[in-house]
Amino acid sequence: EVRHALPIGRKDFARGKAGDERRQDGVVVVLLDLAIERVDQRFLGFEIAIDGAHGDAGLRSDLRHGDAVEASRLEQIERCIEQLGLSGIQVGSHCEGWNLDAPELFPFFEAAADLGAAILVHPWDMMGRDSMPKYWLPWLVGMPAEQSRAACCLIFGGVLERLPSLKVCFAHGGGSFPYTIGRIEHGFRMRPDLVATDNARNPREYFGRIYFDSCVHDDAALRYLIDVAGAETIMLGTDYPFPLGEQEPGKGIAALRLAAADEARLYHGTALEWLGLPYERFAPPD
């Protein structure tokens, strides 16, 4: 059995070793080099180039300046995919005052689609931080909202409609987006003059095309996500190495006792499809 998982043990996440991996009981374990304890807001979120050349499942970090010229952004993604042999990158839920539907960012997403790069959207620089400084609310309330913000912008802004081959995964189970799709769709239907100004397609129709990870910390929530999005678009997520991550990778999936085919999709099948990687590359030796 092949599972894509990250380490259970904690470590200094500011100085992880890029590409350091271990194999334990058929589980591919990867340590990241994030160095994101303090991310400058000038950067376009924090980007992690996925599937590096360091072993079977290495990950390498790549921070890119948000105010760099457009050509530099395109050069970076081309370097990651074509020169370094990586499969994708991670971007923040917004970029220096730009939502992800900003025209300035479209050439970047267009290049990602052309290159077949997988895009992971992770929340950062959460909205409302100044007005809710207590109780860790930026992480508990702001992060789920950031993911919905990102998903709605990519959908309503027409980015996904214009780039049908773009492969986007939303971390944290898509935040609040899948769980408020009823309200979002209702708004789309009732006030198209405000909501459907740049894309006339119903937002619910993008389920089955966009990807989500499984890191939702609740059995009922994960079942709902599978019901609304489909097992074929959900992959194991851990949010390692952060405190809000799943402490036992895969435990949430295992708790649902899914059919074997659905469990295989969540453990590895969806991730391999999203990354464009063959199963054989990660299968344990006979």
Phi, psi and chi 1 to 4 in degrees:
 res  aa     phi    psi   chi1   chi2   chi3   chi4
   1 GLU       -  138.7 -179.5  177.5   30.0      -
   2 VAL  -110.5  126.8  178.2      -      -      -
   3 ARG  -130.5  138.7  -59.7 -176.3 -175.9 -177.3
   4 HIS   -95.2  114.0  -80.1 -103.9      -      -
   5 ALA  -140.1  163.9      -      -      -      -
   6 LEU  -117.6  165.1  -62.6  179.3      -      -
   7 PRO   -61.7  145.2  -20.9   32.5      -      -
   8 ILE   -80.5  -39.5  -62.6  173.6      -      -
   9 GLY   -64.9  150.6      -      -      -      -
  10 ARG   -88.1  155.7  -42.7  -55.4  -67.1  173.7
  11 LYS  -158.7  175.0   64.9  174.7  -66.4  175.4
  12 ASP   -68.7  100.2  178.9    5.4      -      -
  13 PHE   -71.0  -12.6   62.2   80.9      -      -
  14 ALA   -76.4  -17.8      -      -      -      -
  15 ARG  -133.5   46.1  -64.6  -61.0  177.3 -152.3
  16 GLY   -67.7  162.2      -      -      -      -
  17 LYS   -96.5  114.4  -64.0  179.8 -179.8  178.6
  18 ALA   -59.3  131.1      -      -      -      -
  19 GLY    78.1   -2.4      -      -      -      -
  20 ASP   -68.1  123.0 -175.5    8.0      -      -
  21 GLU  -139.7  155.9   68.2  166.1   44.3      -
  22 ARG  -134.6  153.8  -56.4 -175.7 -176.1   92.4
  23 ARG  -114.3  123.9  -71.0 -174.5  177.7  -89.2
  24 GLN  -136.0  115.5  -62.6  175.2  -13.0      -
  25 ASP    52.8   43.3  -59.3  -34.9      -      -
  26 GLY    76.9    7.2      -      -      -      -
  27 VAL  -101.1  125.0  177.3      -      -      -
  28 VAL   -80.9  119.6  178.1      -      -      -
  29 VAL  -112.2  127.3  179.5      -      -      -
  30 VAL  -125.9  135.8 -175.5      -      -      -
  31 LEU  -103.5  140.6  -58.9 -177.7      -      -
  32 LEU  -102.1  154.4  -49.3 -175.5      -      -
  33 ASP  -110.8   90.9 -178.6    6.9      -      -
  34 LEU   -95.2  -50.0  -62.7 -177.9      -      -
  35 ALA    49.7   55.6      -      -      -      -
  36 ILE  -127.2   25.7   55.1  170.6      -      -
  37 GLU   -56.4  -38.7  -82.5 -170.5  -46.6      -
  38 ARG  -133.3   97.0  -60.4  177.3   64.1 -175.6
  39 VAL   -94.8  123.6  179.6      -      -      -
  40 ASP   -66.7  136.9 -166.9  -53.4      -      -
  41 GLN   -66.8  -11.3  -69.4 -168.2   19.0      -
  42 ARG   -72.8  -16.3  -65.3  172.4  -60.4  172.1
  43 PHE   -83.4  150.8  -69.8  103.0      -      -
  44 LEU   -76.3   84.0  173.2   58.7      -      -
  45 GLY    55.8 -150.6      -      -      -      -
  46 PHE  -126.3  132.8   43.3   87.0      -      -
  47 GLU  -113.1  135.7  -57.2  174.0   -0.6      -
  48 ILE  -120.0  117.6  -56.1  171.0      -      -
  49 ALA   -77.1  125.3      -      -      -      -
  50 ILE   -96.4  139.8  -55.1  171.0      -      -
  51 ASP    71.4   62.9 -173.8   44.2      -      -
  52 GLY   -76.9 -177.0      -      -      -      -
  53 ALA   -83.4    0.0      -      -      -      -
  54 HIS   -86.6   81.0  -63.4   71.0      -      -
  55 GLY    86.4 -167.2      -      -      -      -
  56 ASP   -71.1  -31.4  -73.7  -15.1      -      -
  57 ALA  -143.6   45.8      -      -      -      -
  58 GLY   -71.4  151.4      -      -      -      -
  59 LEU  -127.6  138.4  -77.6   79.1      -      -
  60 ARG  -127.0  146.0  -63.1 -178.9   57.7 -174.6
  61 SER   -93.2  151.4   63.7      -      -      -
  62 ASP  -152.7  101.0 -173.9    9.5      -      -
  63 LEU   -87.0  136.8  -67.6  174.8      -      -
  64 ARG  -127.5  133.5 -172.0  157.8   49.2   78.0
  65 HIS   -68.9  124.2 -142.7  -80.9      -      -
  66 GLY   -67.5  -26.9      -      -      -      -
  67 ASP   -97.8   13.2   59.2    6.0      -      -
  68 ALA   -69.9  159.7      -      -      -      -
  69 VAL   -67.4  158.6  -65.4      -      -      -
  70 GLU   -55.9  -39.8  179.2  179.4  -57.7      -
  71 ALA   -59.7  -36.5      -      -      -      -
  72 SER   -66.3  -39.8  178.3      -      -      -
  73 ARG   -60.9  -45.1  -68.7 -164.7 -177.7   95.1
  74 LEU   -67.4  -37.7  -59.0 -177.6      -      -
  75 GLU   -62.3  -37.4  -72.7  171.4    1.5      -
  76 GLN   -65.6  -47.5  -83.2  -75.3   46.5      -
  77 ILE   -68.4  -35.1 -168.9  169.4      -      -
  78 GLU   -65.1  -39.2  -70.3  171.9   -2.4      -
  79 ARG   -63.1  -44.5 -179.9  178.6   66.8   86.7
  80 CYS   -61.7  -45.8  -72.2      -      -      -
  81 ILE   -83.9  -47.1  -54.4  -56.4      -      -
  82 GLU   -86.3  -37.5  -64.9 -176.1  -26.4      -
  83 GLN   -92.4  -42.7  -63.1 -179.5   27.8      -
  84 LEU   -88.0  -11.7  -60.0 -179.1      -      -
  85 GLY    71.9   29.6      -      -      -      -
  86 LEU   -88.5  165.5  -51.2  176.4      -      -
  87 SER  -102.2  -13.4  -68.1      -      -      -
  88 GLY   176.9 -173.9      -      -      -      -
  89 ILE  -140.9  165.2   64.9  168.2      -      -
  90 GLN  -109.0  138.3  175.9  173.9  -46.3      -
  91 VAL  -126.1  159.9  -59.3      -      -      -
  92 GLY   -77.8  171.0      -      -      -      -
  93 SER   -75.6  -10.0   48.7      -      -      -
  94 HIS  -161.5  173.4   60.6   93.1      -      -
  95 CYS  -140.2  104.1  169.0      -      -      -
  96 GLU    44.0   53.2 -160.7 -174.5   46.0      -
  97 GLY    88.9  -10.1      -      -      -      -
  98 TRP   -98.4  132.9  -68.4  -28.2      -      -
  99 ASN   -78.8  169.5  -75.8  -37.9      -      -
 100 LEU   -72.7   -5.9  -62.4 -172.9      -      -
 101 ASP   -92.2    3.9   62.6  -33.5      -      -
 102 ALA   -59.1  135.7      -      -      -      -
 103 PRO   -56.8  -30.5  -23.9   33.6      -      -
 104 GLU   -64.2  -24.0  -66.0   85.8   -9.1      -
 105 LEU   -96.5  -12.5  -62.8  178.4      -      -
 106 PHE   -59.7  -42.6 -174.5   79.3      -      -
 107 PRO   -58.6  -31.3  -25.9   36.7      -      -
 108 PHE   -66.1  -48.6  171.1   78.7      -      -
 109 PHE   -66.3  -34.9  -71.5  117.2      -      -
 110 GLU   -62.8  -42.1 -172.9  175.0   36.1      -
 111 ALA   -64.9  -39.9      -      -      -      -
 112 ALA   -60.6  -43.0      -      -      -      -
 113 ALA   -64.0  -44.0      -      -      -      -
 114 ASP   -63.5  -35.2  -69.8  -17.0      -      -
 115 LEU   -86.1   -8.3  -68.0  166.0      -      -
 116 GLY    73.0   23.5      -      -      -      -
 117 ALA   -77.1  136.0      -      -      -      -
 118 ALA   -79.0  136.8      -      -      -      -
 119 ILE  -115.1  122.3  -58.3  -68.7      -      -
 120 LEU  -104.6  122.3  176.0   64.5      -      -
 121 VAL   -98.4  121.6  178.5      -      -      -
 122 HIS  -123.5  138.6 -169.7  -76.6      -      -
 123 PRO   -68.3  148.2   27.1  -35.2      -      -
 124 TRP  -159.9  165.7   87.0  -58.6      -      -
 125 ASP    43.5   62.0 -169.7   27.4      -      -
 126 MET   -65.5  142.5  -73.3   74.9   77.2      -
 127 MET   -63.4  148.1   63.8  178.6   78.7      -
 128 GLY    77.6   10.7      -      -      -      -
 129 ARG   -59.4  -41.4  -67.5  179.8   69.0  133.7
 130 ASP   -68.8  -30.1  -67.0  -20.7      -      -
 131 SER   -91.8   -7.0   62.3      -      -      -
 132 MET  -141.6   65.0   52.1 -178.7 -172.1      -
 133 PRO   -75.4  -18.1   28.4  -35.8      -      -
 134 LYS   -92.2  164.8  -62.8  177.3   66.9  176.2
 135 TYR    63.6   18.5  -44.8  121.8      -      -
 136 TRP    64.4   25.4 -145.1   21.3      -      -
 137 LEU   -62.9  -32.7  -68.3 -175.5      -      -
 138 PRO   -57.4  -33.1  -28.6   38.1      -      -
 139 TRP   -83.5  -37.7  -81.6 -101.7      -      -
 140 LEU   -82.7  -33.1  -56.3 -177.5      -      -
 141 VAL  -109.8  -45.4  176.3      -      -      -
 142 GLY   -67.2  -41.1      -      -      -      -
 143 MET   -62.9  -47.4  -82.2 -166.6  165.1      -
 144 PRO   -59.6  -36.8  -26.2   36.2      -      -
 145 ALA   -66.9  -37.5      -      -      -      -
 146 GLU   -60.5  -39.9  -77.4  -69.6  -25.3      -
 147 GLN   -68.3  -37.9  -69.4  -61.3   78.8      -
 148 SER   -66.8  -39.3 -171.6      -      -      -
 149 ARG   -56.8  -47.0  167.1 -168.6 -167.6  172.6
 150 ALA   -65.1  -45.8      -      -      -      -
 151 ALA   -63.2  -45.6      -      -      -      -
 152 CYS   -63.0  -38.4  -75.4      -      -      -
 153 CYS   -67.6  -41.5  -73.8      -      -      -
 154 LEU   -66.8  -31.9  -71.5  174.3      -      -
 155 ILE   -81.8  -60.0  -69.4  171.9      -      -
 156 PHE   -66.0  -29.4  -68.2  137.5      -      -
 157 GLY   -76.4   -5.3      -      -      -      -
 158 GLY    80.2    7.9      -      -      -      -
 159 VAL   -64.0  -48.5  177.7      -      -      -
 160 LEU   -68.9  -32.2  -63.9  178.4      -      -
 161 GLU   -69.0  -39.5 -171.4   67.2   12.9      -
 162 ARG   -77.8  -21.4  -65.7  170.6   63.4 -171.5
 163 LEU  -125.1   74.2  -59.8  172.7      -      -
 164 PRO   -63.1  -18.3   21.1  -32.7      -      -
 165 SER   -93.7   -0.6   64.0      -      -      -
 166 LEU   -68.4  128.6 -174.1   64.3      -      -
 167 LYS  -104.5  105.3  -59.1 -177.4  -64.7 -177.3
 168 VAL  -118.9  131.5 -179.3      -      -      -
 169 CYS  -118.6  135.3  176.4      -      -      -
 170 PHE  -104.1  120.8  -64.8   92.7      -      -
 171 ALA   -67.0  168.6      -      -      -      -
 172 HIS    59.1   35.4  -57.1  179.1      -      -
 173 GLY    63.2   22.3      -      -      -      -
 174 GLY    81.8   11.1      -      -      -      -
 175 GLY    59.7 -136.2      -      -      -      -
 176 SER   -84.0   -6.8   61.1      -      -      -
 177 PHE   -57.5  -54.7  174.9   72.4      -      -
 178 PRO   -63.5  -29.1  -19.1   32.8      -      -
 179 TYR   -85.5  -10.6  -53.7   92.5      -      -
 180 THR  -119.9   19.8   56.1      -      -      -
 181 ILE   -62.1  -30.5 -173.2   59.5      -      -
 182 GLY   -61.0  -46.3      -      -      -      -
 183 ARG   -66.9  -41.7 -179.4  179.6 -179.0   85.9
 184 ILE   -63.4  -44.9  -67.2  167.6      -      -
 185 GLU   -66.2  -38.9 -178.1 -176.4   38.6      -
 186 HIS   -62.1  -42.3 -173.7   60.5      -      -
 187 GLY   -61.6  -40.1      -      -      -      -
 188 PHE   -60.3  -41.0  169.6   84.5      -      -
 189 ARG   -74.5  -40.2  -67.3 -179.0 -176.1  -83.0
 190 MET   -82.2  -33.8  -61.5  -56.1  -65.7      -
 191 ARG  -130.4   61.9  -67.1  -58.3  -54.4  -93.9
 192 PRO   -61.1  -23.1   23.9  -35.2      -      -
 193 ASP   -65.5  -21.5   57.0  -45.7      -      -
 194 LEU  -105.5  -33.5  -61.3  176.7      -      -
 195 VAL   -97.1  -42.5  179.0      -      -      -
 196 ALA   -97.4   34.5      -      -      -      -
 197 THR   -73.4  -27.9   56.2      -      -      -
 198 ASP  -116.9   -7.3  -65.2  -39.2      -      -
 199 ASN  -156.5  120.6 -177.0   11.0      -      -
 200 ALA   -88.1   -0.6      -      -      -      -
 201 ARG   -83.1  138.9 -172.7  179.0  -64.8  -83.2
 202 ASN   -60.2  130.4 -171.6  -47.0      -      -
 203 PRO   -60.8  -27.1   20.3  -33.0      -      -
 204 ARG   -65.8  -24.3 -169.3 -179.3  -69.3  -90.4
 205 GLU   -68.7  -11.2  -65.5 -178.5   21.9      -
 206 TYR   -85.0  -11.7  -70.3   89.6      -      -
 207 PHE   -65.3  138.3  -73.8  113.4      -      -
 208 GLY    99.2  -14.2      -      -      -      -
 209 ARG  -116.3  -37.6 -171.8 -168.5  140.7 -177.3
 210 ILE   -90.0  153.2   54.9  178.1      -      -
 211 TYR  -106.4  157.7  -65.1   92.1      -      -
 212 PHE  -138.6  152.9  -55.9   92.1      -      -
 213 ASP   -93.4  173.4   76.8   11.5      -      -
 214 SER   -96.5    6.5   64.6      -      -      -
 215 CYS   -82.0   80.4 -167.0      -      -      -
 216 VAL  -119.6   -8.9  -64.0      -      -      -
 217 HIS    65.3   23.5  -48.6  -68.5      -      -
 218 ASP  -158.6  128.5 -178.0   88.0      -      -
 219 ASP   -60.2  -45.9  -66.4   -7.2      -      -
 220 ALA   -64.7  -38.1      -      -      -      -
 221 ALA   -65.3  -40.3      -      -      -      -
 222 LEU   -68.5  -38.9 -176.3   53.1      -      -
 223 ARG   -60.8  -43.0  -74.4 -169.9 -175.4  -81.0
 224 TYR   -62.4  -43.4  170.0   82.0      -      -
 225 LEU   -60.4  -41.5 -176.2   60.5      -      -
 226 ILE   -64.0  -40.8  -66.3  171.7      -      -
 227 ASP   -63.7  -43.2  -72.9  -16.9      -      -
 228 VAL   -84.6  -31.8   73.4      -      -      -
 229 ALA  -105.4  -27.5      -      -      -      -
 230 GLY    94.4  137.5      -      -      -      -
 231 ALA   -59.6  -26.7      -      -      -      -
 232 GLU   -71.3   -8.7   66.4  -83.4    4.8      -
 233 THR  -117.8   13.3   61.7      -      -      -
 234 ILE  -118.8  136.2  -58.5  170.1      -      -
 235 MET  -130.7  155.9   65.0 -169.6   78.2      -
 236 LEU   -55.0  127.5  170.6   63.5      -      -
 237 GLY  -130.2  143.8      -      -      -      -
 238 THR  -123.0  -23.7   67.2      -      -      -
 239 ASP    60.2   21.0 -153.1   33.8      -      -
 240 TYR   -58.7  140.3  178.0   85.8      -      -
 241 PRO  -107.5   25.6   37.2  -33.3      -      -
 242 PHE   -82.1  155.1  -56.7  107.0      -      -
 243 PRO   -58.7  -29.0  -24.7   33.8      -      -
 244 LEU   -82.6    3.0  -83.6  172.3      -      -
 245 GLY   -74.5  165.6      -      -      -      -
 246 GLU   -71.2  121.5 -171.8  170.4   72.5      -
 247 GLN   -73.7  -27.1  -59.2  -56.8  -62.7      -
 248 GLU  -122.3   96.7  -63.7 -178.3   35.1      -
 249 PRO   -52.0  127.4  -27.7   36.7      -      -
 250 GLY    90.0   -7.1      -      -      -      -
 251 LYS   -63.1  -40.2 -177.2  178.2 -179.7 -179.9
 252 GLY   -63.9  -37.4      -      -      -      -
 253 ILE   -69.5  -46.0  -64.2  171.9      -      -
 254 ALA   -60.1  -34.7      -      -      -      -
 255 ALA   -64.2  -22.2      -      -      -      -
 256 LEU   -81.8  -16.2  -61.3 -169.9      -      -
 257 ARG    51.4   55.7  -60.7 -175.8 -179.9  -82.1
 258 LEU   -72.9  163.9  -60.3  169.6      -      -
 259 ALA   -59.2  151.2      -      -      -      -
 260 ALA   -56.2  -41.1      -      -      -      -
 261 ALA   -65.5  -41.3      -      -      -      -
 262 ASP   -68.3  -40.0  -71.9  -16.2      -      -
 263 GLU   -63.1  -40.3 -172.7  173.6   81.0      -
 264 ALA   -63.7  -38.6      -      -      -      -
 265 ARG   -60.8  -46.7  -78.0  -64.9  -58.8 -170.8
 266 LEU   -69.6  -37.2  -92.1   66.7      -      -
 267 TYR   -73.0  -38.2  -84.6  137.8      -      -
 268 HIS  -150.9  -31.3   63.6  -90.1      -      -
 269 GLY   -61.2  -45.6      -      -      -      -
 270 THR   -66.0  -42.9  -60.3      -      -      -
 271 ALA   -62.3  -41.9      -      -      -      -
 272 LEU   -64.7  -40.1  -68.2  175.3      -      -
 273 GLU   -64.0  -46.8  175.1 -175.6  -76.6      -
 274 TRP   -60.2  -41.6  173.9   61.2      -      -
 275 LEU   -81.7  -12.5  -67.3  168.9      -      -
 276 GLY    70.4   37.8      -      -      -      -
 277 LEU  -115.5  146.9  -62.2  173.9      -      -
 278 PRO   -80.5  145.0   29.3  -35.3      -      -
 279 TYR   -57.3  -39.5  172.2   91.8      -      -
 280 GLU   -60.5  -26.6  -67.1   73.8   20.1      -
 281 ARG   -65.4  -28.8  174.8  172.5  172.9 -179.1
 282 PHE  -110.9   -4.9  -63.1   90.3      -      -
 283 ALA   -64.7  137.9      -      -      -      -
 284 PRO   -64.5  147.8   23.4  -33.0      -      -
 285 PRO   -63.9  150.6   23.4  -32.8      -      -
 286 ASP   -67.2      -  -64.5  -27.3      -      -
